[in-house]
Amino acid sequence: MGDYDHSQALLVFMRRVLKLHRQNVDLLISKYEVLPGQPPILLRLLKEDGMVQKELAEEIYIKPATLTVTIDRMEKVGFVIRQPDPQDQRISRVFLTEKGRTAALAVREVMRELELKCFEHFSEEEKELFRSMLTKVNTAMLTYQQSIQSSTTP
């Protein structure tokens, strides 16, 4: 592999691209009163409203405590409401309000437009190849993470 130049590493470049993507998302969603970190919650609830908070955290890969703080903020602006589960009052379910549904639909459209913009110069074949490559990177990183965790667990 020769001399390693971190500034030219593929993952460094990928991180820059993802940061730029995130900045564009944040700019586009701000006009809907949606804050960074809220789009995954809105989009997941749009797909399946009334999720249990714990399951929602797992689905969008964030810690339950982080989700609680974000849901608190979203509740204050009227995007979501929490309701106890009818079968188990200890469980809290999260529902979109009408304002939240409107914001979620706007966020979904922003994400669709940004996806189109990102890949407007890609052919369908190139997009599939890119997806395949990212899947390989993801699998390699998951496998590596599991090997690290198993070697550090007593």
HELIX and SHEET records of a PDB file:
HELIX    1   1 HIS A    6  GLN A    8  5                                   3    
HELIX    2   2 LEU A   10  ILE A   29  1                                  20    
HELIX    3   3 SER A   30  TYR A   32  5                                   3    
HELIX    4   4 PRO A   39  LYS A   47  1                                   9    
HELIX    5   5 GLN A   53  GLU A   59  1                                   7    
HELIX    6   6 PRO A   64  LYS A   76  1                                  13    
HELIX    7   7 GLU A   98  CYS A  118  1                                  21    
HELIX    8   8 GLU A  124  THR A  152  1                                  29    
SHEET    1   A 3 MET A  51  VAL A  52  0                                        
SHEET    2   A 3 SER A  92  LEU A  96 -1                                        
SHEET    3   A 3 VAL A  80  PRO A  84 -1                                        
END                                                                             
